[in-house]
Amino acid sequence: MEEKHNDLLKSIGLTEGEIKVYNYLIKKDNQKVSQISKETTLNRSNLYKILDKLVEKKLIFPSMIEGTKIFSITRKERIKEIYKEKINELKEKDSEINDYLKDISQLGSLDHQSSSVFGIELYEGEKEVKKIFESTLKNMKKGDIIYSFGYEGIFEKRESFKYWLRSEINKRISRKIKYKAVFNTHKGASSSKSDLTEIRYANLGDIDGNVEIAFYKNIIIIYMIKDNERALLIKNNLLYSSLFSYFRFLWEKSNIM
């Protein structure tokens, strides 16, 4: 039980020495420095520093009784207050973390990565597929372009995807991220063209009606929505370049309908 409590105290920033002193004062309140030192086996010089830190954190407080300084526990609810303060600090760091992720993503640009670097990740299930789709948008900035080809409307085959997809499209448009796609010609095909969305059609042969391939920068995502929802994410510069060349070929051969 005590080990579990110690882990909790560590998680809110207490050191091992601070935990030892705090736990002792919980059991035996109103103690002199000499007694705390004896029971915790901490030397005086180190103990004074620990006591000062605990006072600073408002977990204990000093008082004078008959000319002797003693230390006592403050309100036990103070632990929860410190926990909430830590959460607020992390929330304030959220924007800094997003900026950091954007910065390091720039380090991974095509000009600086080797074409031999190859990474593959498989996502299965509706929740995971949605997560990787949403992550794609979060990692892009204004003016970036998502290229895509395959079969149109694979996400609309799932009722649970329809409204979610519309929401994600709106997010893309609001962030000024472009989308260019070449889909397999089909009955009811209707081209779309705006500043941020361009859709054309071409005869892609016997391409599976449950697959869409999207790519940007050096990332390729193959969405497969059939019996199960799956997304295969591949990171490779050479494969990206090859797909982009193929996309340009399709784009030139495609039709506006």
N, C-alpha and C positions, 0 to 999 in steps of 0.2 A: 504493500500500500504506500509506504513512504517513498519507495523508488518511483512510483507513478507520480506522486506529488512533486518529487524533485524534478522529474522531466517537465512537468507543467511549469514550475518556477524557472527552469532553464529557458523554456520557450518564450518567456516574457522578459528575458534579459538578465536574470540573476546569475552571478558566478557561483562556483561550488562553495567558496568561502562565505558568500552572502547567504546562500541556502542553509549552510550549517548553522550560522548564527541565528538566522530567522527561525528555523525549526526549533532551536533550543529555547528561544524567547517565547515561542508559542506554548511550549511545555512549562517553562518556568519564567514567568513575567517578572519585571522589576528587578533586574540583576545588575550587579556591579561589574566593571570591566575585568577585575581580577577573577571573579567567578566565571564569567563568560569564557575568558582565556583558558582557565583550568578545565572546564567541561568540554570545550570544543578543541582543545589542544592547539589553538592558534596562538602564535607569539604576539606580544603586545603591539609591536610596530605595525604588523600586518592587520591586526584586529582593529586598530583605530581607523585605518583606511576603510575597512569593511563597514564599520559602524557609521562612518561619515557618508558612505554611499547609500546605506539603508535609510539614513535620516534624509538624505537628498531625495530619495525615491518615496519618502513619506510612508515607509513601512514600519519604522520605529521612531521613537522620539526620546530625547534625554530629559532628565529632570534632576533636581538636587534635593536630597533628603538628608538632613543633618550634616550638611557639608560634603556629602558624597554623591557623585554623579552616578545615576542608574539609568538603565535603558529599558523601555517598555514597548510593547506592540501597539501600533495604532489600530484603527478600525480594520477588521479582517476583510471587509469589502474593498479595501484599497487594492487588493490583488486583481479584482475584476476591473477596476478602473484603469490599472496599468495595461491590462489585456486590451481594453477598448482603445486606449491611447496608441498601442502598437498597431491595431487594425487601421486606425485613422492615418497613422504614418505611412502604412503600406498603400492605402488608397491615394494618398498625396503623391506617392511615387509612381502611380499608374501611368501618368502621362510621360514621365521620364523613361519608364521601361519601354513604352511604345516608341519613343524617339530613338532609344538605344537599338531596338529591333530594326527600325528603318535604317539606321546608320550601318549596322553590320550586314544588312541585306545588300547595301551598296557595295560592300567589300566582296560580295559574291557575284559581281557582275560578269558578263561574258568575257570582258577584256582581261580579267584577272584569274579566271578559273581554267584549269586544264580540261581538255575535252575527254580525258580518260576518267575523270571523276564520275562515278556512277552510283546512284542511290535509288532504292526501290522501297516503297511502303504500301501495304495493302490495307484498305479500310473497308470494313464490312458492317452492314446494318444501316438502317435509315439515319440514326443519330450520328454515326461516324461519317457517313457520306455528306450529310448536311454540314458537319463540322469542318471538313476539308474544303467544301465549297465556300463557306463563310471565311475561312482562313485565307483563301485565295484573295478575296477582296481586301481583307485587312492588311495584307502584305503589299498592296499596290498603291500607287499614288496617282494624282491627277495627270491625265495624258497618257497613262499606260494603256496597252491594248491587249485584250484577251482574244486569241485566235481560236477558231473552233471549226470542226467539220464532223460529219457523221449523219445520224438520223435525227430529224427534228422532232421535238416534243417528247423525249423519253421520260422527262420528269413528270410531265402531265399525266402519265399513265397511272401514277399513284395519287389518289385523292389527297393524301396527307402532304404531298409535295406542292400542290397547286398554289395555295395562298402563300406558303413559305417562299416559293420561287418568285412570285410577284414582288414580295417584300425585298428579296435580295436584289432583284433587278432594279428596283427603285433606289436601293442603297448605292448600287453601281453607278447609276445615272447621276445621283446627287453628288457623288465623289468625282464625277467627270472622268470615269474610266470607260474606255471605248471597247466595243465588242464587234468583231467581224467574223461572220460564219458562212460556210458553204455547206448546205444540207442536201441530202439526196432528193431529187425531184419526186414529188408525190402529188396526188390529187388534193386540191385545196391549198397548195403552196402559194404563199403570198409574200413577195419581197418586202423588206423594210429598210428604209434609209433615213437616217437623221444624223445629227452631228456626233452622236455617241453609239449608234447602232446601225450596222449594215448587214443585211442577210441576203444571200444569193443562193441559187440552186443549180445543181449539176447532176448528171447521171453518174453516180458513184458505184454503179454495178450492184453486186449482191451484198453490199455492206449490211451488217446485222442491224435490224430495226430497233435494237435495244442499246446501242452504243453511241456515245458522243466523245470525241477527243478534243480536249481544250488545252491550250498551252500559252505560256507567257514567260518572258525572260529565259531561264534555262529549265523551266519546270513543265512537265507534261502530265496531265491527269486524264486517265481513261475512265469515263463513267459507264457502268454497266447496270442497267435497271431492268431486270427480268424477274426470275423467281425470287432472287435476293438482291438487295442493293449493295453494289460494290464500287469502289473507286481505287484505281491503281495509280499511285503518284511516282513519277520517275524524274530524277534530277540528272541531266546530262547535256552538255553543250552541243556535242556532235549530233545527238538524236534530235535536239531542238532545232538545230540548223537545217537538218534534213527535212523535218516536218514543215518547217517554215517555207523551204523551197517548194515542197509539194503543195503547200497551201497556196502559194503564189501562182503555181501552175493551174490549180483548180479555180482560183479567183479569176484568172484570165479566160478560162474556158466556161465559166459559169454564166447563168442567165439571170436577168432581172425579170421577175414575173409579177 
